[in-house]
């Protein structure tokens, strides 16, 4: 079997398998290959955000085109500063309160970044997931482009095994950590305008978001 057809699923609930799996996932991402990893919502399909062919493969495997840029996952709050020229205070307050966790923020990314995520319009969605396996991978790989690990039109997977049934050989490494604890989408807040705005309700109620950013507008406002 050719090397590119070798697919490994590691059970990260077992200590030895977890260490091997995380190392294999880090190597795969740095080599421009795709991995499936657990998050605090559903399982994600990820690629190095700064490797254009990997991002392109991510979009093709998912069944999406370049018109919708994938969200970017980071392994620390400080990584966010490297993606922007300046960060609005509302964004800093939200990140301080809810990262890592089910909160995605829409920011204006620095135009000097050497990446090609598709048609971003100068904006990108960024999240830091609350899952130890995902964070351990992200802290070594740096920012990753991540989409739900399902093909377009099929259910989002809550285990790596479910993801493998859909994606099969398109992915080099699958990290299994058991069923997702809370497969609710992340809340999504746009901080690019004068007034922060909730674009998608999700894992954090709007009331809690407004406790941190009182001026946060709800969807449709």
Backbone as JSON Lines, residues from 0, in Angstrom:
{"i":0,"aa":"X","n":[0.85,-1.19,0.0],"ca":[0.0,0.0,0.0],"c":[0.89,1.25,0.0]}
{"i":1,"aa":"X","n":[0.59,2.21,-0.86],"ca":[1.39,3.42,-0.93],"c":[1.26,4.22,0.35]}
{"i":2,"aa":"X","n":[2.31,5.02,0.64],"ca":[2.31,5.79,1.88],"c":[1.09,6.68,2.01]}
{"i":3,"aa":"X","n":[0.66,7.29,0.9],"ca":[-0.44,8.24,0.99],"c":[-1.76,7.55,1.29]}
{"i":4,"aa":"X","n":[-1.81,6.22,1.19],"ca":[-3.03,5.49,1.51],"c":[-3.05,4.99,2.95]}
{"i":5,"aa":"X","n":[-1.97,5.21,3.68],"ca":[-1.93,4.76,5.07],"c":[-2.77,5.7,5.92]}
{"i":6,"aa":"X","n":[-3.82,5.15,6.53],"ca":[-4.7,5.93,7.38],"c":[-4.66,5.33,8.77]}
{"i":7,"aa":"X","n":[-4.46,6.17,9.78],"ca":[-4.38,5.68,11.15],"c":[-5.43,6.35,12.01]}
{"i":8,"aa":"X","n":[-6.12,5.52,12.82],"ca":[-7.04,6.04,13.83],"c":[-6.46,5.7,15.19]}
{"i":9,"aa":"X","n":[-6.24,6.73,16.01],"ca":[-5.66,6.55,17.33],"c":[-6.72,6.83,18.4]}
{"i":10,"aa":"X","n":[-6.81,5.95,19.38],"ca":[-7.75,6.12,20.48],"c":[-7.07,6.95,21.57]}
{"i":11,"aa":"X","n":[-7.38,8.22,21.61],"ca":[-6.72,9.12,22.56],"c":[-7.22,8.96,23.99]}
{"i":12,"aa":"X","n":[-8.14,8.02,24.2],"ca":[-8.55,7.7,25.57],"c":[-7.54,6.76,26.22]}
{"i":13,"aa":"X","n":[-6.64,6.2,25.42],"ca":[-5.56,5.36,25.92],"c":[-4.26,6.16,25.88]}
{"i":14,"aa":"X","n":[-3.55,6.21,27.0],"ca":[-2.4,7.12,27.12],"c":[-1.37,6.89,26.02]}
{"i":15,"aa":"X","n":[-0.98,5.63,25.8],"ca":[0.04,5.34,24.79],"c":[-0.43,5.74,23.4]}
{"i":16,"aa":"X","n":[-1.68,5.41,23.08],"ca":[-2.23,5.73,21.77],"c":[-2.38,7.25,21.61]}
{"i":17,"aa":"X","n":[-2.74,7.92,22.7],"ca":[-2.89,9.37,22.65],"c":[-1.57,10.04,22.26]}
{"i":18,"aa":"X","n":[-0.49,9.66,22.91],"ca":[0.81,10.28,22.62],"c":[1.22,10.02,21.18]}
{"i":19,"aa":"X","n":[1.05,8.77,20.73],"ca":[1.4,8.44,19.34],"c":[0.51,9.19,18.36]}
{"i":20,"aa":"X","n":[-0.77,9.27,18.69],"ca":[-1.72,9.92,17.79],"c":[-1.45,11.41,17.64]}
{"i":21,"aa":"X","n":[-1.21,12.07,18.77],"ca":[-0.93,13.5,18.71],"c":[0.35,13.77,17.92]}
{"i":22,"aa":"X","n":[1.37,12.98,18.14],"ca":[2.62,13.13,17.39],"c":[2.38,12.91,15.9]}
{"i":23,"aa":"X","n":[1.59,11.9,15.57],"ca":[1.32,11.6,14.16],"c":[0.5,12.72,13.52]}
{"i":24,"aa":"X","n":[-0.45,13.28,14.27],"ca":[-1.27,14.36,13.74],"c":[-0.44,15.61,13.49]}
{"i":25,"aa":"X","n":[0.45,15.93,14.41],"ca":[1.32,17.09,14.25],"c":[2.19,16.92,13.01]}
{"i":26,"aa":"X","n":[2.77,15.74,12.85],"ca":[3.61,15.46,11.68],"c":[2.8,15.58,10.39]}
{"i":27,"aa":"X","n":[1.57,15.03,10.4],"ca":[0.73,15.07,9.2],"c":[0.39,16.51,8.82]}
{"i":28,"aa":"X","n":[0.01,17.32,9.79],"ca":[-0.34,18.72,9.51],"c":[0.87,19.46,8.95]}
{"i":29,"aa":"X","n":[2.03,19.27,9.55],"ca":[3.23,19.95,9.08],"c":[3.66,19.46,7.7]}
{"i":30,"aa":"X","n":[3.18,18.28,7.31],"ca":[3.49,17.73,5.98],"c":[2.44,18.11,4.95]}
{"i":31,"aa":"X","n":[1.46,18.91,5.36],"ca":[0.43,19.36,4.43],"c":[-0.71,18.39,4.23]}
{"i":32,"aa":"X","n":[-0.89,17.47,5.18],"ca":[-1.97,16.49,5.08],"c":[-3.11,16.85,6.02]}
{"i":33,"aa":"X","n":[-4.23,16.15,5.85],"ca":[-5.43,16.43,6.64],"c":[-5.5,15.52,7.86]}
{"i":34,"aa":"X","n":[-6.08,16.05,8.94],"ca":[-6.3,15.25,10.15],"c":[-7.71,15.51,10.64]}
{"i":35,"aa":"X","n":[-8.24,14.55,11.39],"ca":[-9.51,14.72,12.09],"c":[-9.21,14.71,13.58]}
{"i":36,"aa":"X","n":[-9.74,15.71,14.28],"ca":[-9.46,15.83,15.71],"c":[-10.72,16.23,16.47]}
{"i":37,"aa":"X","n":[-10.78,15.87,17.76],"ca":[-11.96,16.23,18.56],"c":[-11.93,17.71,18.93]}
{"i":38,"aa":"X","n":[-13.1,18.29,19.07],"ca":[-13.21,19.65,19.6],"c":[-14.29,19.62,20.69]}
{"i":39,"aa":"X","n":[-14.61,20.78,21.23],"ca":[-15.65,20.84,22.25],"c":[-17.05,20.88,21.63]}
{"i":40,"aa":"X","n":[-17.13,20.88,20.29],"ca":[-18.44,20.76,19.64],"c":[-18.44,19.43,18.88]}
{"i":41,"aa":"X","n":[-18.37,19.45,17.56],"ca":[-18.26,18.21,16.79],"c":[-16.8,17.99,16.4]}
{"i":42,"aa":"X","n":[-16.51,16.85,15.76],"ca":[-15.14,16.59,15.31],"c":[-14.81,17.48,14.12]}
{"i":43,"aa":"X","n":[-13.53,17.91,14.09],"ca":[-13.1,18.83,13.05],"c":[-12.15,18.18,12.06]}
{"i":44,"aa":"X","n":[-12.2,18.65,10.82],"ca":[-11.27,18.26,9.77],"c":[-10.31,19.42,9.57]}
{"i":45,"aa":"X","n":[-9.02,19.19,9.82],"ca":[-8.09,20.3,9.86],"c":[-6.9,20.19,8.93]}
{"i":46,"aa":"X","n":[-6.34,21.35,8.6],"ca":[-5.14,21.46,7.76],"c":[-4.36,22.68,8.21]}
{"i":47,"aa":"X","n":[-3.08,22.7,7.9],"ca":[-2.24,23.86,8.19],"c":[-2.78,25.08,7.45]}
{"i":48,"aa":"X","n":[-3.1,26.13,8.19],"ca":[-3.69,27.32,7.58],"c":[-2.75,28.02,6.62]}
{"i":49,"aa":"X","n":[-1.45,27.77,6.73],"ca":[-0.47,28.46,5.9],"c":[0.07,27.59,4.77]}
{"i":50,"aa":"X","n":[-0.56,26.44,4.52],"ca":[-0.18,25.58,3.4],"c":[-1.32,25.56,2.4]}
{"i":51,"aa":"X","n":[-1.23,26.36,1.32],"ca":[-2.37,26.52,0.4],"c":[-2.92,25.22,-0.17]}
{"i":52,"aa":"X","n":[-2.04,24.29,-0.54],"ca":[-2.56,23.05,-1.14],"c":[-3.31,22.22,-0.1]}
{"i":53,"aa":"X","n":[-2.92,22.33,1.17],"ca":[-3.62,21.6,2.22],"c":[-5.0,22.21,2.45]}
{"i":54,"aa":"X","n":[-5.09,23.54,2.43],"ca":[-6.38,24.21,2.59],"c":[-7.29,23.88,1.41]}
{"i":55,"aa":"X","n":[-6.72,23.84,0.21],"ca":[-7.49,23.48,-0.97],"c":[-8.03,22.06,-0.86]}
{"i":56,"aa":"X","n":[-7.18,21.13,-0.37],"ca":[-7.61,19.75,-0.19],"c":[-8.7,19.66,0.88]}
{"i":57,"aa":"X","n":[-8.58,20.48,1.91],"ca":[-9.6,20.52,2.95],"c":[-10.95,20.91,2.36]}
{"i":58,"aa":"X","n":[-10.96,21.95,1.55],"ca":[-12.21,22.41,0.96],"c":[-12.78,21.39,-0.02]}
{"i":59,"aa":"X","n":[-11.91,20.75,-0.8],"ca":[-12.36,19.74,-1.75],"c":[-12.94,18.53,-1.03]}
{"i":60,"aa":"X","n":[-12.27,18.08,0.02],"ca":[-12.74,16.92,0.78],"c":[-14.08,17.21,1.43]}
{"i":61,"aa":"X","n":[-14.24,18.42,1.93],"ca":[-15.5,18.82,2.56],"c":[-16.61,18.97,1.53]}
{"i":62,"aa":"X","n":[-16.24,19.33,0.3],"ca":[-17.24,19.59,-0.74],"c":[-17.64,21.04,-0.79]}
{"i":63,"aa":"X","n":[-16.69,21.94,-0.44],"ca":[-16.93,23.38,-0.48],"c":[-15.99,24.03,-1.47]}
{"i":64,"aa":"X","n":[-16.37,25.24,-1.91],"ca":[-15.49,25.96,-2.82],"c":[-14.82,27.12,-2.08]}
{"i":65,"aa":"X","n":[-14.06,27.92,-2.81],"ca":[-13.27,28.99,-2.21],"c":[-14.11,30.18,-1.76]}
{"i":66,"aa":"X","n":[-15.4,30.17,-2.09],"ca":[-16.23,31.33,-1.73],"c":[-16.46,31.43,-0.23]}
{"i":67,"aa":"X","n":[-16.25,30.33,0.5],"ca":[-16.43,30.34,1.95],"c":[-15.12,29.91,2.61]}
{"i":68,"aa":"X","n":[-14.41,30.87,3.17],"ca":[-13.13,30.56,3.82],"c":[-13.38,29.78,5.1]}
{"i":69,"aa":"X","n":[-12.57,28.77,5.39],"ca":[-12.76,27.97,6.6],"c":[-12.35,28.76,7.84]}
{"i":70,"aa":"X","n":[-12.96,28.48,8.99],"ca":[-12.51,29.07,10.25],"c":[-11.07,28.64,10.56]}
{"i":71,"aa":"X","n":[-10.41,29.44,11.37],"ca":[-9.06,29.14,11.81],"c":[-9.08,28.84,13.3]}
{"i":72,"aa":"X","n":[-8.48,27.71,13.69],"ca":[-8.38,27.34,15.1],"c":[-6.97,27.67,15.6]}
{"i":73,"aa":"X","n":[-6.89,28.17,16.81],"ca":[-5.59,28.5,17.42],"c":[-5.45,27.78,18.76]}
{"i":74,"aa":"X","n":[-4.21,27.62,19.19],"ca":[-3.94,26.88,20.42],"c":[-3.71,27.75,21.63]}
{"i":75,"aa":"X","n":[-3.69,29.08,21.44],"ca":[-3.53,29.99,22.58],"c":[-4.15,31.33,22.23]}
{"i":76,"aa":"X","n":[-4.5,32.09,23.25],"ca":[-5.05,33.42,23.03],"c":[-4.03,34.33,22.37]}
{"i":77,"aa":"X","n":[-2.77,34.17,22.72],"ca":[-1.73,35.05,22.19],"c":[-1.56,34.9,20.68]}
{"i":78,"aa":"X","n":[-1.89,33.73,20.14],"ca":[-1.77,33.52,18.7],"c":[-2.64,34.51,17.93]}
{"i":79,"aa":"X","n":[-3.75,34.89,18.52],"ca":[-4.67,35.81,17.85],"c":[-3.98,37.12,17.5]}
{"i":80,"aa":"X","n":[-3.1,37.6,18.36],"ca":[-2.42,38.87,18.11],"c":[-1.56,38.82,16.86]}
{"i":81,"aa":"X","n":[-1.08,37.64,16.51],"ca":[-0.26,37.5,15.32],"c":[-1.05,37.48,14.03]}
{"i":82,"aa":"X","n":[-2.38,37.43,14.13],"ca":[-3.23,37.35,12.94],"c":[-3.84,38.69,12.57]}
{"i":83,"aa":"X","n":[-3.68,39.7,13.43],"ca":[-4.32,40.99,13.21],"c":[-3.31,42.12,13.4]}
{"i":84,"aa":"X","n":[-3.63,43.3,12.84],"ca":[-2.86,44.5,13.15],"c":[-3.28,45.05,14.5]}
{"i":85,"aa":"X","n":[-4.59,45.08,14.73],"ca":[-5.12,45.53,16.01],"c":[-6.4,44.77,16.3]}
{"i":86,"aa":"X","n":[-6.66,44.56,17.58],"ca":[-7.82,43.78,18.01],"c":[-8.74,44.68,18.82]}
{"i":87,"aa":"X","n":[-10.01,44.77,18.43],"ca":[-10.95,45.61,19.18],"c":[-11.04,45.16,20.64]}
{"i":88,"aa":"X","n":[-11.32,46.11,21.52],"ca":[-11.41,45.79,22.94],"c":[-12.5,44.76,23.2]}
{"i":89,"aa":"X","n":[-13.61,44.84,22.47],"ca":[-14.69,43.86,22.65],"c":[-14.19,42.45,22.38]}
{"i":90,"aa":"X","n":[-13.35,42.3,21.36],"ca":[-12.8,40.99,21.04],"c":[-11.91,40.5,22.17]}
{"i":91,"aa":"X","n":[-11.07,41.39,22.69],"ca":[-10.18,41.0,23.8],"c":[-10.98,40.56,25.01]}
{"i":92,"aa":"X","n":[-12.04,41.29,25.3],"ca":[-12.86,40.95,26.46],"c":[-13.55,39.6,26.28]}
{"i":93,"aa":"X","n":[-14.06,39.34,25.09],"ca":[-14.73,38.07,24.81],"c":[-13.75,36.9,24.87]}
{"i":94,"aa":"X","n":[-12.59,37.09,24.29],"ca":[-11.57,36.04,24.3],"c":[-11.12,35.74,25.73]}
{"i":95,"aa":"X","n":[-10.92,36.78,26.52],"ca":[-10.51,36.6,27.9],"c":[-11.55,35.83,28.7]}
{"i":96,"aa":"X","n":[-12.82,36.08,28.4],"ca":[-13.89,35.46,29.16],"c":[-14.23,34.04,28.7]}
{"i":97,"aa":"X","n":[-14.13,33.78,27.4],"ca":[-14.71,32.54,26.87],"c":[-13.76,31.61,26.12]}
{"i":98,"aa":"X","n":[-12.49,32.0,25.96],"ca":[-11.53,31.09,25.31],"c":[-10.68,30.4,26.35]}
{"i":99,"aa":"X","n":[-10.37,29.14,26.19],"ca":[-10.9,28.27,25.14],"c":[-12.37,27.93,25.4]}
{"i":100,"aa":"X","n":[-13.13,27.77,24.33],"ca":[-14.54,27.46,24.48],"c":[-15.3,27.63,23.17]}
{"i":101,"aa":"X","n":[-16.61,27.43,23.21],"ca":[-17.43,27.45,22.0],"c":[-17.79,28.86,21.54]}
{"i":102,"aa":"X","n":[-16.77,29.68,21.31],"ca":[-16.97,31.03,20.81],"c":[-16.07,31.25,19.61]}
{"i":103,"aa":"X","n":[-16.67,31.62,18.48],"ca":[-15.94,32.0,17.28],"c":[-16.08,33.5,17.08]}
{"i":104,"aa":"X","n":[-14.97,34.19,16.83],"ca":[-15.05,35.62,16.56],"c":[-14.63,35.89,15.13]}
{"i":105,"aa":"X","n":[-15.32,36.84,14.51],"ca":[-14.97,37.29,13.16],"c":[-14.11,38.53,13.3]}
{"i":106,"aa":"X","n":[-12.89,38.48,12.77],"ca":[-11.96,39.59,12.87],"c":[-11.46,39.98,11.48]}
{"i":107,"aa":"X","n":[-10.88,41.17,11.39],"ca":[-10.16,41.57,10.18],"c":[-8.73,41.07,10.32]}
{"i":108,"aa":"X","n":[-8.32,40.18,9.44],"ca":[-6.98,39.62,9.56],"c":[-5.97,40.51,8.86]}
{"i":109,"aa":"X","n":[-4.73,40.38,9.27],"ca":[-3.66,41.17,8.68],"c":[-3.49,40.81,7.2]}
{"i":110,"aa":"X","n":[-3.44,41.8,6.31],"ca":[-3.28,41.51,4.88],"c":[-1.9,40.98,4.53]}
{"i":111,"aa":"X","n":[-0.97,41.04,5.46],"ca":[0.39,40.57,5.17],"c":[0.58,39.09,5.45]}
{"i":112,"aa":"X","n":[-0.43,38.42,5.97],"ca":[-0.3,37.0,6.29],"c":[-0.09,36.18,5.02]}
{"i":113,"aa":"X","n":[0.84,35.24,5.08],"ca":[1.14,34.4,3.92],"c":[0.27,33.15,3.92]}
{"i":114,"aa":"X","n":[-1.03,33.38,3.69],"ca":[-1.95,32.25,3.59],"c":[-2.93,32.48,2.46]}
{"i":115,"aa":"X","n":[-3.64,31.44,2.07],"ca":[-4.68,31.53,1.05],"c":[-5.82,30.63,1.51]}
{"i":116,"aa":"X","n":[-6.77,31.25,2.19],"ca":[-7.89,30.51,2.76],"c":[-9.13,30.57,1.87]}
{"i":117,"aa":"X","n":[-9.0,31.21,0.73],"ca":[-10.17,31.41,-0.12],"c":[-10.55,32.88,-0.12]}
{"i":118,"aa":"X","n":[-11.8,33.16,-0.41],"ca":[-12.27,34.53,-0.52],"c":[-12.69,35.03,0.87]}
{"i":119,"aa":"X","n":[-11.72,35.57,1.6],"ca":[-11.98,35.99,2.98],"c":[-12.59,37.39,3.07]}
{"i":120,"aa":"X","n":[-12.38,38.21,2.04],"ca":[-12.83,39.59,2.13],"c":[-12.12,40.36,3.22]}
{"i":121,"aa":"X","n":[-10.94,39.87,3.61],"ca":[-10.18,40.52,4.66],"c":[-10.6,40.14,6.06]}
{"i":122,"aa":"X","n":[-11.58,39.23,6.17],"ca":[-12.08,38.82,7.48],"c":[-11.97,37.3,7.62]}
{"i":123,"aa":"X","n":[-11.84,36.87,8.86],"ca":[-11.73,35.44,9.11],"c":[-12.35,35.1,10.46]}
{"i":124,"aa":"X","n":[-12.89,33.89,10.55],"ca":[-13.44,33.39,11.81],"c":[-12.34,32.65,12.56]}
{"i":125,"aa":"X","n":[-12.2,32.94,13.86],"ca":[-11.13,32.35,14.67],"c":[-11.73,31.78,15.95]}
{"i":126,"aa":"X","n":[-11.22,30.62,16.36],"ca":[-11.7,29.98,17.58],"c":[-10.57,29.23,18.28]}
{"i":127,"aa":"X","n":[-10.66,29.14,19.59],"ca":[-9.76,28.31,20.4],"c":[-10.63,27.28,21.11]}
{"i":128,"aa":"X","n":[-10.61,26.02,20.65],"ca":[-11.52,25.01,21.18],"c":[-11.12,24.54,22.58]}
{"i":129,"aa":"X","n":[-12.12,24.19,23.36],"ca":[-11.87,23.69,24.71],"c":[-11.82,22.16,24.67]}
{"i":130,"aa":"X","n":[-10.7,21.64,24.16],"ca":[-10.48,20.2,24.15],"c":[-8.98,19.95,24.27]}
{"i":131,"aa":"X","n":[-8.54,19.18,25.25],"ca":[-7.09,19.02,25.48],"c":[-6.34,18.43,24.31]}
{"i":132,"aa":"X","n":[-6.94,17.49,23.59],"ca":[-6.26,16.89,22.44],"c":[-6.07,17.92,21.33]}
{"i":133,"aa":"X","n":[-7.14,18.65,21.02],"ca":[-7.05,19.67,19.98],"c":[-6.02,20.73,20.35]}
{"i":134,"aa":"X","n":[-6.02,21.17,21.6],"ca":[-5.09,22.21,22.02],"c":[-3.64,21.74,21.96]}
{"i":135,"aa":"X","n":[-3.42,20.48,22.31],"ca":[-2.06,19.96,22.27],"c":[-1.53,19.92,20.84]}
{"i":136,"aa":"X","n":[-2.4,19.56,19.89],"ca":[-2.0,19.57,18.48],"c":[-1.76,21.0,18.01]}
{"i":137,"aa":"X","n":[-2.69,21.89,18.3],"ca":[-2.62,23.27,17.8],"c":[-1.41,24.03,18.34]}
{"i":138,"aa":"X","n":[-1.02,23.72,19.56],"ca":[0.13,24.44,20.13],"c":[1.44,24.08,19.43]}
{"i":139,"aa":"X","n":[1.45,22.95,18.74],"ca":[2.64,22.55,18.0],"c":[2.56,22.92,16.52]}
{"i":140,"aa":"X","n":[1.35,22.87,15.97],"ca":[1.2,23.13,14.53],"c":[1.06,24.6,14.21]}
{"i":141,"aa":"X","n":[0.55,25.38,15.15],"ca":[0.16,26.75,14.84],"c":[-1.25,26.76,14.26]}
{"i":142,"aa":"X","n":[-1.71,27.9,13.76],"ca":[-3.09,28.01,13.29],"c":[-3.45,26.96,12.24]}
{"i":143,"aa":"X","n":[-4.64,26.39,12.41],"ca":[-5.14,25.4,11.46],"c":[-6.49,25.85,10.9]}
{"i":144,"aa":"X","n":[-6.69,25.62,9.62],"ca":[-8.01,25.79,9.01],"c":[-8.81,24.54,9.35]}
{"i":145,"aa":"X","n":[-10.0,24.73,9.92],"ca":[-10.77,23.59,10.42],"c":[-12.24,23.73,10.01]}
{"i":146,"aa":"X","n":[-12.79,22.65,9.48],"ca":[-14.21,22.54,9.18],"c":[-14.77,21.31,9.89]}
{"i":147,"aa":"X","n":[-16.08,21.26,10.05],"ca":[-16.68,20.05,10.6],"c":[-16.29,18.87,9.71]}
{"i":148,"aa":"X","n":[-15.99,17.72,10.34],"ca":[-15.39,16.59,9.63],"c":[-16.43,15.72,8.94]}
{"i":149,"aa":"X","n":[-17.27,16.36,8.14],"ca":[-18.27,15.62,7.36],"c":[-18.27,16.15,5.93]}
{"i":150,"aa":"X","n":[-18.75,15.34,5.02],"ca":[-18.96,15.82,3.67],"c":[-20.22,16.67,3.65]}
{"i":151,"aa":"X","n":[-20.24,17.66,2.77],"ca":[-21.39,18.57,2.68],"c":[-22.68,17.78,2.49]}
{"i":152,"aa":"X","n":[-23.67,18.09,3.3],"ca":[-24.97,17.43,3.2],"c":[-25.14,16.23,4.11]}
{"i":153,"aa":"X","n":[-24.05,15.76,4.73],"ca":[-24.12,14.63,5.64],"c":[-24.0,15.11,7.09]}
{"i":154,"aa":"X","n":[-24.44,14.3,8.06],"ca":[-24.4,14.75,9.46],"c":[-22.98,15.01,9.94]}
{"i":155,"aa":"X","n":[-22.84,16.03,10.79],"ca":[-21.54,16.31,11.4],"c":[-21.21,15.19,12.38]}
{"i":156,"aa":"X","n":[-20.0,14.64,12.34],"ca":[-19.66,13.49,13.17],"c":[-19.4,13.87,14.62]}
{"i":157,"aa":"X","n":[-19.79,12.99,15.52],"ca":[-19.52,13.19,16.94],"c":[-18.47,12.22,17.45]}
{"i":158,"aa":"X","n":[-17.89,11.4,16.55],"ca":[-16.73,10.56,16.87],"c":[-15.82,10.55,15.65]}
{"i":159,"aa":"X","n":[-14.56,10.19,15.87],"ca":[-13.63,10.08,14.76],"c":[-14.01,8.93,13.84]}
{"i":160,"aa":"X","n":[-14.57,7.87,14.42],"ca":[-14.99,6.73,13.61],"c":[-16.09,7.15,12.63]}
{"i":161,"aa":"X","n":[-17.02,7.96,13.08],"ca":[-18.07,8.46,12.18],"c":[-17.45,9.3,11.06]}
{"i":162,"aa":"X","n":[-16.45,10.1,11.41],"ca":[-15.78,10.91,10.4],"c":[-15.07,10.02,9.38]}
{"i":163,"aa":"X","n":[-14.42,8.96,9.85],"ca":[-13.7,8.07,8.94],"c":[-14.66,7.38,7.97]}
{"i":164,"aa":"X","n":[-15.86,7.09,8.41],"ca":[-16.84,6.46,7.52],"c":[-17.19,7.37,6.34]}
{"i":165,"aa":"X","n":[-17.1,8.68,6.56],"ca":[-17.41,9.62,5.49],"c":[-16.18,10.01,4.67]}
{"i":166,"aa":"X","n":[-15.04,10.17,5.32],"ca":[-13.88,10.78,4.67],"c":[-12.81,9.78,4.25]}
{"i":167,"aa":"X","n":[-12.74,8.66,4.94],"ca":[-11.89,7.54,4.56],"c":[-10.45,7.98,4.27]}
{"i":168,"aa":"X","n":[-9.94,7.7,3.06],"ca":[-8.52,7.9,2.75],"c":[-8.14,9.35,2.49]}
{"i":169,"aa":"X","n":[-9.1,10.26,2.51],"ca":[-8.76,11.68,2.31],"c":[-8.0,12.24,3.5]}
{"i":170,"aa":"X","n":[-8.07,11.54,4.64],"ca":[-7.47,12.0,5.88],"c":[-6.37,11.04,6.29]}
{"i":171,"aa":"X","n":[-5.23,11.59,6.72],"ca":[-4.1,10.74,7.11],"c":[-4.21,10.21,8.55]}
{"i":172,"aa":"X","n":[-4.65,11.08,9.47],"ca":[-4.71,10.69,10.89],"c":[-6.05,11.08,11.48]}
{"i":173,"aa":"X","n":[-6.66,10.13,12.18],"ca":[-7.91,10.35,12.92],"c":[-7.6,10.22,14.41]}
{"i":174,"aa":"X","n":[-8.01,11.21,15.19],"ca":[-7.82,11.17,16.64],"c":[-9.18,10.95,17.3]}
{"i":175,"aa":"X","n":[-9.34,9.79,17.9],"ca":[-10.61,9.43,18.55],"c":[-10.54,9.77,20.03]}
{"i":176,"aa":"X","n":[-11.55,10.49,20.53],"ca":[-11.61,10.81,21.95],"c":[-12.99,10.53,22.52]}
{"i":177,"aa":"X","n":[-13.75,9.67,21.82],"ca":[-15.09,9.36,22.28],"c":[-16.11,10.36,21.77]}
{"i":178,"aa":"X","n":[-17.39,10.13,22.06],"ca":[-18.46,11.0,21.56],"c":[-18.31,12.44,22.03]}
{"i":179,"aa":"X","n":[-18.62,13.38,21.17],"ca":[-18.58,14.79,21.53],"c":[-19.49,15.05,22.71]}
{"i":180,"aa":"X","n":[-18.99,15.81,23.67],"ca":[-19.78,16.06,24.88],"c":[-20.96,16.97,24.6]}
{"i":181,"aa":"X","n":[-20.79,17.92,23.7],"ca":[-21.85,18.91,23.45],"c":[-21.8,19.36,22.0]}
{"i":182,"aa":"X","n":[-22.43,18.58,21.09],"ca":[-22.32,18.88,19.65],"c":[-23.18,20.05,19.21]}
{"i":183,"aa":"X","n":[-23.14,21.14,19.97],"ca":[-23.85,22.38,19.61],"c":[-22.83,23.31,18.96]}
{"i":184,"aa":"X","n":[-23.16,23.99,17.86],"ca":[-22.2,24.88,17.22],"c":[-21.73,25.97,18.18]}
{"i":185,"aa":"X","n":[-20.57,26.51,17.89],"ca":[-20.07,27.63,18.69],"c":[-20.89,28.88,18.41]}
{"i":186,"aa":"X","n":[-21.0,29.75,19.41],"ca":[-21.56,31.07,19.18],"c":[-20.59,31.85,18.3]}
{"i":187,"aa":"X","n":[-21.12,32.65,17.38],"ca":[-20.26,33.4,16.45],"c":[-20.55,34.89,16.57]}
{"i":188,"aa":"X","n":[-19.51,35.66,16.88],"ca":[-19.64,37.1,17.08],"c":[-18.75,37.85,16.1]}
{"i":189,"aa":"X","n":[-19.33,38.82,15.4],"ca":[-18.59,39.67,14.47],"c":[-18.14,40.93,15.21]}
{"i":190,"aa":"X","n":[-16.81,41.12,15.29],"ca":[-16.28,42.29,15.98],"c":[-15.63,43.27,14.99]}
{"i":191,"aa":"X","n":[-15.96,43.15,13.7],"ca":[-15.32,44.0,12.69],"c":[-16.02,45.34,12.53]}
{"i":192,"aa":"X","n":[-17.25,45.48,13.0],"ca":[-17.98,46.73,12.84],"c":[-17.91,47.59,14.09]}
{"i":193,"aa":"X","n":[-18.62,48.71,14.05],"ca":[-18.66,49.61,15.2],"c":[-19.36,48.97,16.39]}
{"i":194,"aa":"X","n":[-20.34,48.1,16.09],"ca":[-21.09,47.42,17.15],"c":[-20.88,45.92,17.01]}
{"i":195,"aa":"X","n":[-20.32,45.25,18.02],"ca":[-20.2,43.78,17.96],"c":[-21.58,43.15,17.78]}
{"i":196,"aa":"X","n":[-21.64,42.08,16.97],"ca":[-22.94,41.51,16.62],"c":[-22.88,39.99,16.66]}
{"i":197,"aa":"X","n":[-23.89,39.39,17.28],"ca":[-23.99,37.93,17.29],"c":[-24.53,37.46,15.95]}
{"i":198,"aa":"X","n":[-23.71,36.7,15.21],"ca":[-24.14,36.18,13.91],"c":[-24.82,34.82,14.03]}
{"i":199,"aa":"X","n":[-24.38,34.03,15.02],"ca":[-24.95,32.69,15.18],"c":[-25.04,32.36,16.66]}
{"i":200,"aa":"X","n":[-26.23,32.01,17.1],"ca":[-26.39,31.54,18.48],"c":[-25.74,30.17,18.59]}
{"i":201,"aa":"X","n":[-25.22,29.86,19.76],"ca":[-24.54,28.57,19.91],"c":[-24.25,28.23,21.35]}
{"i":202,"aa":"X","n":[-23.05,27.73,21.59],"ca":[-22.69,27.16,22.88],"c":[-22.64,28.13,24.04]}
{"i":203,"aa":"X","n":[-22.65,29.43,23.76],"ca":[-22.66,30.44,24.83],"c":[-23.9,31.32,24.64]}
{"i":204,"aa":"X","n":[-24.81,31.37,25.62],"ca":[-26.03,32.18,25.48],"c":[-25.7,33.65,25.29]}
{"i":205,"aa":"X","n":[-26.53,34.35,24.53],"ca":[-26.29,35.76,24.25],"c":[-26.25,36.57,25.53]}
{"i":206,"aa":"X","n":[-27.01,36.15,26.56],"ca":[-27.01,36.89,27.82],"c":[-25.63,36.9,28.46]}
{"i":207,"aa":"X","n":[-24.93,35.77,28.38],"ca":[-23.58,35.71,28.95],"c":[-22.6,36.54,28.13]}
{"i":208,"aa":"X","n":[-22.78,36.54,26.82],"ca":[-21.93,37.37,25.96],"c":[-22.15,38.84,26.27]}
{"i":209,"aa":"X","n":[-23.4,39.22,26.5],"ca":[-23.72,40.62,26.78],"c":[-23.27,41.03,28.17]}
{"i":210,"aa":"X","n":[-23.11,40.08,29.07],"ca":[-22.54,40.41,30.37],"c":[-21.12,40.94,30.21]}
{"i":211,"aa":"X","n":[-20.4,40.42,29.21],"ca":[-19.03,40.83,28.95],"c":[-18.97,42.04,28.04]}
{"i":212,"aa":"X","n":[-19.81,42.04,27.0],"ca":[-19.89,43.15,26.04],"c":[-21.34,43.64,26.02]}
{"i":213,"aa":"X","n":[-21.69,44.59,26.88],"ca":[-23.08,45.02,27.01],"c":[-23.7,45.53,25.72]}
{"i":214,"aa":"X","n":[-22.88,46.07,24.82],"ca":[-23.41,46.62,23.58],"c":[-23.6,45.6,22.47]}
{"i":215,"aa":"X","n":[-23.37,44.33,22.76],"ca":[-23.47,43.29,21.74],"c":[-24.89,43.23,21.18]}
{"i":216,"aa":"X","n":[-25.02,43.31,19.86],"ca":[-26.32,43.23,19.22],"c":[-26.66,41.8,18.87]}
{"i":217,"aa":"X","n":[-27.94,41.48,18.9],"ca":[-28.4,40.16,18.55],"c":[-28.51,39.97,17.05]}
{"i":218,"aa":"X","n":[-28.79,38.75,16.59],"ca":[-28.93,38.49,15.16],"c":[-30.02,39.37,14.54]}
{"i":219,"aa":"X","n":[-29.75,39.87,13.36],"ca":[-30.74,40.66,12.64],"c":[-30.78,42.13,13.03]}
{"i":220,"aa":"X","n":[-30.01,42.52,14.06],"ca":[-30.04,43.92,14.49],"c":[-28.93,44.71,13.78]}
